[in-house]
């Protein structure tokens, strides 16, 4: 698919006309039309300002879809997954996104991307288009995070289920950023019926920490845009309170993250509206008599609501475990005390990790994210609800 030298200094209009006259051949994977690949390879020879400007009605339509997405702003980082990446990369560059990672399991396709856009540092220290070959669900943490993740074909960049790819996208996307499902008509397989419905998209992302921003059915495909809420914020804070009871003992013994377990039985109705997963918020313990007053203040907290599939043996009832980010001076055990929690953010769904070490690494990440988000003015203000009740200090 080499491009003849006589076109390298031509205008985009001349190049596109030349491309249109080329015979249609097949790309290495998923029967993508090679004309898209050739267009990207040809436009790379032009200055950046010319090569990234949408030149066809189809590309303009794609630009109109993507520019609506939150997080698509100049200076953002983007991860583009799948063999439909080339036109998406062009549009993102046109919109000012210059730090882009293309992900696919096909080395042949990624060679086309590097031919079209050059090779930037794989460490992400310089702007440009980088590539990574592999299953998207196994993308290394150092390759993220990003403000924008775009799925461009319906295998979702994984040999696993689309749900697994979307969970990974939630873990990779910055709060306030977006996940875009851009499905072109010629290879759409995700939707069980045509045209798709909002209910089908809602079912696909049920229980994930995202909101449906918008969706659009167009002449040549479908575009669904999901947003990770700013600060991972819930639409409304959720109050959970109850007596501290004994748990399974695995939080302290195996993981080194002591937790206070709230009796879930009285909270059944409230918990029914909360997907299993990791949350964060503010906690206030009615400390035992004789403990220092500071132990009864309002403190940051990370919560796990669910069955803890990595460490549990199976069959255990769902639990509410609160890891209070405070070193208690009065003691380590306060069974029977009352604990009040105001949940303000949802980080991720429950995940069965490959082992305890992987789980521990994710717990440390969750805790760091929670601390950072709870320091923002929007979420710090929510602590006032518990602070006024306790008369204490943050």
N, C-alpha and C positions, 0 to 999 in steps of 0.2 A: 504494500500500500504506500509505496514511496510517492512523494509529491515532486513533480518535475520542477526544476530550478527556475523556469521562465515565469512561474507564478509567485515566487517568493517576495517580490517587491510590489505586487499588484495591490489594488484597493480591495477592501472586503467584498464589495459588490461584484467585482470581476472574479474574485476567488470563489464566491458562492455560486456564480454562474458556471464556472469551470467544474466545481464539484457536482453540480446538478447533472452535468453531461456524462459523469463517470458511470460505468456500469455498476449495478448493485451486486455486492458480494456479502458474505456472512462474516460476522465477527466470531472470535474463537468461542464465545460462551453465550448461551441463551438466545442465539439467533438474532442478536442486535444488528441493525443495519450498519454496514461499515461506513456509509456516507457520513454518519455522525463522527466516527473516529477520524476519518480523513479531514473533515472540516476543522476539528480541533488541532490536528497535526499541522494543517496548512496555516491556520491563523496564528500559530505560535511564531511563525517567521516574521510577523508584523510587530510593530511597537505595541506595548501592552495596552495603551489607550485604544488602539484600533481593534486589537484581537479580542477584547472583552466586551465590546459593544454589541448588544443583541442585533442581529441582522435579518432574522426571518420572523414571520408572524408567530410560528410555533415557539421560538425562543422568547419572543416578547411576551407571549402568553405565560410561559414559565416564569419569566421575571415578574410579571404582575402577581402571580401566585406567591412567590417566595418573598417578595418585598413586604407582604402583609405580616410576615411572621415576627414575633417579638424576638429580639436578640440579633436580628440580621441588620447590623449597623457597621459602618466603617471601623476597622480595628478589631472586629470580633474574630474568634477562632471557630472553625467549622470542621466537622467530620462528615464526609460524604461516602455512603456505603453502597456498593453494588455496581453493576455494569452500566447503569444509566448515569454514571457520575459526570461524564464529559460535559454535556450541556449545562448541568447544574453548577459545575465548577466555573464555567464561563459566566453564568449569571451572577454567581456570588462575587466574582472578581469585578464584574460590572457594578455591583452594589457596594463595592469598597471592602469586601472581605478578602484579605490577602494571605491569611494564614490558614491553609486548608490541608487536611489529611484525607487521602483517598484510601478506602479499605475494600479489599475484595479477596476472595480465595483463589482467583485466577492470576497467575504470574503473567500470562500473555496479555490480559487486559491492562494490568498495571504498567506493563511496558509501553502500551499505547498512551497511557496517562503521562508517563515521564517523557515520552517523545513529544507530546503536545505541550507540556508545561515545564519541562526541565526537572531538575532534581534539587530539592532543598535539603538542608540538614535533617536527618531523622530525629534529632534531639529537639527540634522545634525552637532552636535559639535564633533562627532567622525566618523572616516571612517568606512565603512561597508555597508551592504545592509539594507535599511529601506523600509517600505511599507506604502502606503496610499490608503485607499479604497474610491472610489467615481468617479464621472464624471471628466475626465481630465480637462475639461473647467472650473471646479470650484476649481482647485488646489490652495491652499492658497499661497500667495506671499512668505511667509517665507520658503516654501519648495523649492524655487528656489533662484537665477537663476542657470542655468547649461550650460556647454559647449556643451553637447550632449543630444538631445532628440530623442528617438527611438520609432517609432510606430511598433508594432509587429503583430497586426491583423487589419483587415480592417474595423471594426467599429471605429477605431481611438480612442478608449477609451472614447467614448461619445455616448449619446443617440441623440445628435444633428447631424448636417451635418459634414462630414470630414473637410469642410472649417473652421468651428468654432474651431475644434481641432487644425488646422494648425495656425490659428490666435493666439490662446493661446500659441502654441509652439514658435511662433515668439516673443511674449512678454516675454517668459521664457528663451530663448536661449541667451547666451552672444554674443556680436558682435565678429565675427570671428569663432563662433562655427557652429554646423551643426544640421540639422533635417534629420533623416534617416527614410524612409518608407521601411520597410523590410517585404515583403509579401511572405509567404510560399504558395506553390501550393495548398495544401489541403483546405485552407480556404480563398482563394483570391476572393473578391467580388468587390473590388474598380474599377478595369478596366472594361469598358463596352465591350471590345473585347480583344481577346488574339491572338498574344502577344501584350503587351501595346506599345504605341508610345510615343516619346518625346513630341508630341503635346498634348497628354492627360495629361501628368504631368504638362506641361506649363499652360494648361487651369485650372488645379486644384489650382495652386499657383499664378495665374494672379492677379496682384495688391498687392501682399504681398512683404515685404522687404527682399526677398531672391533671390539668384541666383541658377540655376540648376548647381550643381557641376559635377555630373555624374549620370548615370543610367546604370543598368546592368540586362539583362535577363539571368537567369541561368536555369539549368535543373530542379530545384525544387522550383523556385520562382522568385521574382523580388526585386531589391533594387534600390531605388532612393535616392540620397543624395543631400540635399539642404544646402546652406551656407548662414548664415546671414553675410553680408559683414563686414570686419574689420572696426571698428568705424562707422558702419551703412552707410558707404560711398557710394554715388552714383557713377556710372561708370564715369560720367562727371558732373561737377557743372552746375547748371541751373541758368541763370540770369533772374530775374523778376524785373521789374521796372514800376512805374506808379504813378499816382496822388492818394493821400490819400483822400478817400471818406467816407461818413457816412455809417455805417453798420446797423445792426439790434439793436445795443445797448445792446445785451445780454452778450457780453464779459465782460463789466465792471459792469453792474448792477447785474447780477446773479452770476457771477463766480469770480469777483474780480481780473480778469486778463485783464487789458486794452489792446486792440489790435488796430493796425492801419490797416484799410482795403484798399487794393489796388484795383482800378477799374479793374475788370477781363476782360472786353470787349476787350481791345487791346491785351490781353495775350491769347486769345482763342486758337491759334494754339499751343503755348508752353504748356498750361495747358492740351491740349488734349493728350499729351504724359506723363502726370504725374498722376498716380492713386490717387484718393482721399485719404487723410490721413494726418499724422503729420510729418512734415519735420523740419530741423533746418539748420542754416547757419549764415551768417553775413549780417548786415543791416546798411545802411548809409542814414540818413535823411538830406535833405537840410532844415535845421531848419529855421524858420521865422527870419526876420531881428530883431536884438536886443537880440536874445537868446545867451547864453554863447557858446563859440566855442566848448566846449566839447560835446554839444548836437548834433553836426554835425560829430562827430567822428564815426568810425566803431564800432559797438556793436554786441554782440551775439544776436541771435533771434531764436524763435520757431514759426513755421508757421502751420496753418491748412488750407488745401485746400479741399473744398468740401461743403457739405450741413449741417454739424453739426447736425446729427440726434437726439441726446439726448435732445437738447434744442429747436430746431426749430419745428414749428408746422406742417411743410410739405408744399411743393409747393414753397419754397424760392429758388431763383437762387443760384448756387454755388458761393462761396466767397473765397477770398484770405485774410486771417487774419494773421497779423504779430504781435507777442508779442515780443517787443524789450526788452532785459534784461538790461535796463538802466533806472535810475530815472532821467527824464528830469528836468532840473532846470528852463528852460524858461517858462514852462507851461504844461498843460495836453492835449491841443487840437492843432492839426496842420493840419486841413483839408485844402486841396488845395496845400500842400507842396509835393515835389517829394520825393519818397522813393525808394531806390535801394536795392535789396536783392540778395545775391549770395547763392543759396541753395546747400548744400554740402552733406546732409545726409537725409535718409528716415527712420523714427522710426517705424511707424506702420500704418495700414489702419484705416479708420474711423470705429468707433464702436458705436453701440447704447447701452449706459450703462443703468443700471437699475434705476439710479437717478442722481441728480446733485451732491450729496456727493461722489458717486463712480467716477463720471467724474472728480471732483475736485482732488481726490486722484491720479487719473491717470495723470492729468495735472501736478501735482507737481512732479510725477515720470518722466514724459517726460522732464520737465524743468531741473531736476537734471541730467538726462542722457545727455541732449544736452550740458549743461555747461561742464560736464566732457569730453565729446568727443571733443568739440571745443578747449579744452586746449591741446590736443595732437598735436605734431609738424606737423603731416601730414595735419590736418584740420586747424590749426592756420595759416599755410603758405598761405592757400587760401584767408585769409582775406586781404592779400597784394594787391589783385586786386582792392578791394574797397578803401583800405587805400591810395593807390597811387592816386586814382581819387579824394579823399577828401583832401589829404595832412595832414590828422589828425593822431591821435594816437589811438591805441587799448585800 
